[in-house]
Amino acid sequence: MKKLISLFAVSTMASTSAMAAVALAGSASVSYDDNGSSASATTYDADVTLTGTTGSTTVNLGWDVDGSTPSLNVGSMTSTVGPLSITADFYNEDNSDPVNDTAYTGMPNGDDDGGVITDSTDDRSVSVSLDAPLGDATIALDDSGDVTISGTWSGVTVSHTASDDGDSTSAAAAIAGMDITVTNDDGSTTWAIGTTVAGTAVTLNSDKAVTATFGVTGNTVVVSHTAERAAKSKTTNAGTGATQATIDNTNATDSRESFTTVAISRALTSGATLSATYDTLNDSLTLKAAVAF
């Protein structure tokens, strides 16, 4: 009898282990920034992420562990119930910038870096969606009432979403060696083009941002130019209910001057990556050593 009980216990443990899986990952870095004409600074960052999976349900938890008290910075759960997909985001991220264009003098002309002035958005949410195949297309319906039809035809991937907040349509295709994406969101059109020329990956988008990535003697070099951006005010209207709440939570951002960054990185035999980044926005040079596991 004791042998049977022991065998049952071992079988139960093996079955539980087979159904559930836990993965631990993390990253850490140390950075030195000369901050241009301002005082130099040394900073560090460390994060740990825990991912648990059982069946079709996955939970992600992440902590910022470089402070005196670890704080949650990732929290989500995804699952399926038959044809339904359920996603819960229970972490409310704070995107606010600690400085603004009237108090910060580290940027040219006293301008900020274009960050969010005050974060008034609650990022926590629970969404339920239904995906159903229909021929070569897929129809998706979520709990907000948005309906999305997507599919790929003749190498072109198209997605259209009908929503009370404004319809959006996007299309992506590889044409003549170029990856092209076009999106129209409630009448506003954006686009991006990416291609590779002589080993250099180049991207260009409708915001006049250009990025070039190439390798030089074992180093990866990324040159990026970001165009000037005007300040954006928080938008409100006379709506009611959920629509009003959504619009009221549109964050205001500071203006940002155009700037260029040049980043050079190299993987070291120690397992770490060393990078040097020059930013013309405040004439700063940042040296960073980072590792991920």
WOKAFEN-V904330 format. One record per residue. N is the residue number from 1. PHI is phi as a letter, one per 30 degrees, with the letter a starting at -180 (999 if undefined). OMEGA is omega in whole degrees, 0 to 359 (* if undefined). NEAR is the number of other C-alpha atoms within 10 Angstrom. Layout:
n->N phi->PHI omega->OMEGA near->NEAR
n->N phi->PHI omega->OMEGA near->NEAR
//
This chain:
n->1 phi->999 omega->179 near->6
n->2 phi->d omega->179 near->7
n->3 phi->d omega->179 near->8
n->4 phi->d omega->178 near->9
n->5 phi->d omega->179 near->10
n->6 phi->d omega->179 near->11
n->7 phi->d omega->178 near->11
n->8 phi->d omega->180 near->12
n->9 phi->d omega->179 near->12
n->10 phi->d omega->179 near->12
n->11 phi->d omega->179 near->12
n->12 phi->d omega->179 near->12
n->13 phi->d omega->180 near->10
n->14 phi->d omega->180 near->11
n->15 phi->d omega->180 near->11
n->16 phi->d omega->180 near->12
n->17 phi->d omega->181 near->12
n->18 phi->d omega->184 near->11
n->19 phi->d omega->185 near->10
n->20 phi->c omega->178 near->13
n->21 phi->b omega->179 near->13
n->22 phi->b omega->180 near->13
n->23 phi->b omega->179 near->10
n->24 phi->c omega->178 near->12
n->25 phi->b omega->180 near->12
n->26 phi->a omega->178 near->16
n->27 phi->a omega->178 near->14
n->28 phi->a omega->180 near->17
n->29 phi->a omega->174 near->17
n->30 phi->b omega->184 near->15
n->31 phi->b omega->171 near->18
n->32 phi->c omega->181 near->16
n->33 phi->b omega->180 near->19
n->34 phi->d omega->174 near->17
n->35 phi->h omega->177 near->18
n->36 phi->i omega->181 near->18
n->37 phi->d omega->179 near->11
n->38 phi->d omega->181 near->14
n->39 phi->d omega->179 near->9
n->40 phi->d omega->183 near->13
n->41 phi->b omega->174 near->11
n->42 phi->c omega->181 near->12
n->43 phi->b omega->177 near->10
n->44 phi->b omega->182 near->14
n->45 phi->b omega->177 near->14
n->46 phi->b omega->182 near->18
n->47 phi->b omega->177 near->19
n->48 phi->b omega->180 near->21
n->49 phi->b omega->178 near->18
n->50 phi->c omega->180 near->16
n->51 phi->b omega->178 near->16
n->52 phi->c omega->182 near->15
n->53 phi->b omega->172 near->17
n->54 phi->b omega->184 near->15
n->55 phi->i omega->180 near->11
n->56 phi->c omega->181 near->10
n->57 phi->c omega->180 near->16
n->58 phi->b omega->176 near->18
n->59 phi->c omega->177 near->18
n->60 phi->c omega->177 near->17
n->61 phi->b omega->180 near->18
n->62 phi->b omega->181 near->21
n->63 phi->b omega->169 near->18
n->64 phi->d omega->190 near->18
n->65 phi->c omega->181 near->17
n->66 phi->c omega->178 near->14
n->67 phi->c omega->180 near->10
n->68 phi->d omega->178 near->6
n->69 phi->b omega->178 near->9
n->70 phi->e omega->180 near->14
n->71 phi->b omega->181 near->13
n->72 phi->d omega->174 near->17
n->73 phi->b omega->174 near->17
n->74 phi->b omega->176 near->18
n->75 phi->a omega->182 near->19
n->76 phi->a omega->175 near->18
n->77 phi->b omega->175 near->18
n->78 phi->b omega->180 near->18
n->79 phi->a omega->177 near->18
n->80 phi->b omega->174 near->16
n->81 phi->b omega->186 near->11
n->82 phi->i omega->181 near->7
n->83 phi->d omega->183 near->9
n->84 phi->c omega->174 near->15
n->85 phi->c omega->182 near->17
n->86 phi->c omega->179 near->17
n->87 phi->b omega->177 near->18
n->88 phi->b omega->175 near->16
n->89 phi->c omega->184 near->17
n->90 phi->c omega->173 near->16
n->91 phi->c omega->180 near->17
n->92 phi->c omega->184 near->15
n->93 phi->d omega->177 near->15
n->94 phi->c omega->182 near->14
n->95 phi->c omega->184 near->15
n->96 phi->d omega->179 near->17
n->97 phi->d omega->182 near->16
n->98 phi->d omega->180 near->12
n->99 phi->b omega->176 near->18
n->100 phi->b omega->189 near->21
n->101 phi->d omega->179 near->21
n->102 phi->c omega->184 near->10
n->103 phi->c omega->186 near->11
n->104 phi->c omega->183 near->15
n->105 phi->c omega->182 near->14
n->106 phi->d omega->181 near->20
n->107 phi->c omega->178 near->20
n->108 phi->e omega->178 near->15
n->109 phi->h omega->179 near->10
n->110 phi->i omega->182 near->13
n->111 phi->d omega->176 near->20
n->112 phi->d omega->181 near->27
n->113 phi->c omega->177 near->24
n->114 phi->i omega->182 near->20
n->115 phi->d omega->180 near->21
n->116 phi->d omega->181 near->22
n->117 phi->d omega->178 near->21
n->118 phi->b omega->180 near->18
n->119 phi->d omega->180 near->17
n->120 phi->c omega->183 near->16
n->121 phi->c omega->173 near->18
n->122 phi->c omega->185 near->13
n->123 phi->d omega->181 near->12
n->124 phi->d omega->182 near->13
n->125 phi->a omega->171 near->12
n->126 phi->b omega->181 near->13
n->127 phi->b omega->178 near->13
n->128 phi->b omega->182 near->17
n->129 phi->b omega->180 near->18
n->130 phi->b omega->177 near->18
n->131 phi->c omega->180 near->16
n->132 phi->b omega->178 near->13
n->133 phi->d omega->178 near->12
n->134 phi->b omega->185 near->11
n->135 phi->i omega->178 near->7
n->136 phi->d omega->182 near->9
n->137 phi->c omega->175 near->15
n->138 phi->b omega->178 near->16
n->139 phi->c omega->180 near->17
n->140 phi->b omega->178 near->17
n->141 phi->b omega->179 near->18
n->142 phi->c omega->187 near->16
n->143 phi->d omega->176 near->12
n->144 phi->d omega->181 near->12
n->145 phi->j omega->178 near->11
n->146 phi->d omega->178 near->16
n->147 phi->c omega->182 near->18
n->148 phi->b omega->175 near->19
n->149 phi->c omega->182 near->19
n->150 phi->b omega->179 near->20
n->151 phi->l omega->179 near->18
n->152 phi->b omega->180 near->15
n->153 phi->b omega->179 near->11
n->154 phi->h omega->177 near->6
n->155 phi->i omega->180 near->11
n->156 phi->c omega->178 near->14
n->157 phi->c omega->184 near->15
n->158 phi->b omega->177 near->19
n->159 phi->b omega->178 near->18
n->160 phi->b omega->179 near->19
n->161 phi->c omega->175 near->19
n->162 phi->c omega->185 near->16
n->163 phi->b omega->175 near->14
n->164 phi->d omega->181 near->10
n->165 phi->d omega->181 near->12
n->166 phi->k omega->181 near->11
n->167 phi->d omega->177 near->16
n->168 phi->b omega->180 near->18
n->169 phi->b omega->178 near->19
n->170 phi->b omega->178 near->18
n->171 phi->b omega->180 near->18
n->172 phi->b omega->181 near->19
n->173 phi->a omega->173 near->18
n->174 phi->c omega->185 near->15
n->175 phi->b omega->176 near->11
n->176 phi->h omega->178 near->8
n->177 phi->i omega->180 near->11
n->178 phi->c omega->174 near->14
n->179 phi->c omega->187 near->15
n->180 phi->c omega->176 near->20
n->181 phi->b omega->179 near->19
n->182 phi->b omega->180 near->18
n->183 phi->b omega->174 near->19
n->184 phi->c omega->182 near->15
n->185 phi->c omega->179 near->16
n->186 phi->h omega->176 near->13
n->187 phi->j omega->179 near->11
n->188 phi->c omega->185 near->8
n->189 phi->c omega->174 near->13
n->190 phi->b omega->180 near->14
n->191 phi->b omega->178 near->16
n->192 phi->b omega->179 near->18
n->193 phi->b omega->177 near->17
n->194 phi->b omega->179 near->18
n->195 phi->a omega->178 near->18
n->196 phi->b omega->181 near->15
n->197 phi->b omega->178 near->10
n->198 phi->h omega->178 near->6
n->199 phi->i omega->179 near->10
n->200 phi->c omega->178 near->15
n->201 phi->d omega->184 near->15
n->202 phi->c omega->174 near->19
n->203 phi->b omega->179 near->19
n->204 phi->b omega->179 near->18
n->205 phi->b omega->185 near->16
n->206 phi->d omega->175 near->12
n->207 phi->d omega->180 near->13
n->208 phi->i omega->176 near->12
n->209 phi->c omega->182 near->17
n->210 phi->b omega->178 near->19
n->211 phi->b omega->177 near->19
n->212 phi->b omega->180 near->19
n->213 phi->b omega->180 near->17
n->214 phi->a omega->181 near->17
n->215 phi->c omega->178 near->15
n->216 phi->b omega->177 near->9
n->217 phi->h omega->177 near->6
n->218 phi->i omega->178 near->9
n->219 phi->c omega->173 near->15
n->220 phi->c omega->183 near->15
n->221 phi->c omega->178 near->20
n->222 phi->b omega->177 near->19
n->223 phi->c omega->183 near->17
n->224 phi->b omega->173 near->20
n->225 phi->b omega->180 near->18
n->226 phi->c omega->184 near->16
n->227 phi->d omega->177 near->15
n->228 phi->d omega->180 near->15
n->229 phi->b omega->180 near->15
n->230 phi->d omega->177 near->12
n->231 phi->d omega->180 near->15
n->232 phi->b omega->180 near->15
n->233 phi->c omega->174 near->12
n->234 phi->d omega->186 near->14
n->235 phi->c omega->175 near->12
n->236 phi->b omega->173 near->13
n->237 phi->b omega->185 near->10
n->238 phi->c omega->181 near->8
n->239 phi->d omega->181 near->12
n->240 phi->b omega->173 near->10
n->241 phi->i omega->185 near->7
n->242 phi->d omega->180 near->10
n->243 phi->d omega->179 near->13
n->244 phi->d omega->182 near->13
n->245 phi->d omega->180 near->14
n->246 phi->d omega->182 near->16
n->247 phi->d omega->179 near->18
n->248 phi->d omega->182 near->17
n->249 phi->d omega->175 near->15
n->250 phi->d omega->186 near->17
n->251 phi->d omega->173 near->19
n->252 phi->d omega->179 near->19
n->253 phi->b omega->176 near->24
n->254 phi->d omega->173 near->21
n->255 phi->d omega->179 near->19
n->256 phi->b omega->177 near->21
n->257 phi->d omega->176 near->17
n->258 phi->d omega->179 near->15
n->259 phi->a omega->180 near->17
n->260 phi->b omega->175 near->17
n->261 phi->b omega->175 near->18
n->262 phi->b omega->183 near->17
n->263 phi->b omega->177 near->19
n->264 phi->b omega->181 near->19
n->265 phi->b omega->181 near->19
n->266 phi->b omega->176 near->18
n->267 phi->d omega->182 near->16
n->268 phi->c omega->179 near->11
n->269 phi->d omega->178 near->7
n->270 phi->d omega->183 near->7
n->271 phi->j omega->178 near->11
n->272 phi->d omega->175 near->16
n->273 phi->c omega->179 near->16
n->274 phi->c omega->181 near->19
n->275 phi->b omega->175 near->19
n->276 phi->b omega->183 near->18
n->277 phi->b omega->175 near->19
n->278 phi->c omega->184 near->21
n->279 phi->b omega->182 near->18
n->280 phi->d omega->182 near->17
n->281 phi->d omega->175 near->19
n->282 phi->b omega->178 near->16
n->283 phi->h omega->184 near->18
n->284 phi->c omega->175 near->17
n->285 phi->c omega->182 near->20
n->286 phi->c omega->175 near->19
n->287 phi->c omega->186 near->18
n->288 phi->b omega->172 near->20
n->289 phi->c omega->185 near->19
n->290 phi->b omega->177 near->18
n->291 phi->b omega->178 near->17
n->292 phi->b omega->179 near->14
n->293 phi->b omega->* near->9
//
